Amino acid sequence: IEFPKTHDLKELLVLISNYNNQLCKSLQASVALNIFGVTPRYPDDIPEPTLDEVKNAYKIASEIREKIILEIKGKN
């Protein structure tokens, strides 16, 4: 899949949906991570995340990582 240089997970999910819609649906939780990857690049009005928010983001990222590894290995 050709993809643009972006950090916007919504945009990347659209590209994935053209390849594998089921995988795209299983990765929807990743959109919650945009606040940690896109928004901090423009930090004017962004409050520091709470410990709970960081823990939740880490959990989501770990789950997404595992799903992608399984997809790459063809074990989905």
C-alpha positions in Angstrom: 0.0 0.0 0.0 1.4 3.4 -0.9 0.8 5.9 1.9 1.5 9.6 2.4 3.8 10.9 5.1 1.3 11.4 7.9 0.8 10.7 11.6 -3.0 10.8 11.3 -4.2 7.3 12.1 -7.7 8.0 10.7 -6.1 8.7 7.3 -4.0 5.5 7.5 -7.0 3.4 8.5 -8.8 4.6 5.3 -5.9 3.2 3.3 -6.0 -0.1 5.2 -9.7 -0.4 4.6 -9.0 -0.6 0.9 -6.7 -3.5 1.5 -8.4 -5.4 4.4 -11.6 -4.0 5.8 -11.8 -6.5 8.6 -8.3 -5.5 9.8 -9.3 -1.8 9.5 -12.3 -2.4 11.8 -10.2 -4.2 14.3 -7.7 -1.3 14.4 -10.4 1.4 15.0 -9.2 1.9 18.6 -6.0 3.3 17.2 -7.7 6.6 16.4 -7.7 7.3 20.1 -3.9 7.5 19.9 -4.0 10.5 17.5 -3.9 12.8 20.4 -0.5 11.5 21.3 1.0 11.5 17.8 -0.6 14.4 15.9 -1.8 16.9 18.5 1.5 17.2 20.4 3.2 18.5 17.3 1.2 21.7 17.8 1.3 22.0 21.7 -0.3 25.4 22.3 -3.4 24.4 24.2 -2.8 20.7 25.0 -2.9 19.6 28.7 -0.5 16.9 29.8 -2.1 13.5 29.7 -3.0 11.9 33.0 -1.4 8.6 34.1 -4.6 6.7 33.3 -4.7 8.2 29.8 -1.1 7.2 29.2 -1.7 3.7 30.5 -4.8 3.3 28.3 -2.9 4.6 25.2 -0.1 2.1 25.9 -2.7 -0.7 26.2 -4.3 0.3 22.9 -0.9 0.6 21.1 0.2 -2.8 22.4 -3.0 -4.4 21.1 -2.7 -2.7 17.8 0.9 -3.8 17.5 0.0 -7.4 18.1 -2.8 -7.3 15.5 -0.5 -5.9 12.9 2.2 -8.5 13.7 -0.3 -11.3 13.3 -1.5 -9.8 10.0 2.1 -9.5 8.7 2.8 -13.1 9.6 -0.5 -14.2 8.0 -1.9 -15.6 11.3 -5.1 -13.4 11.4 
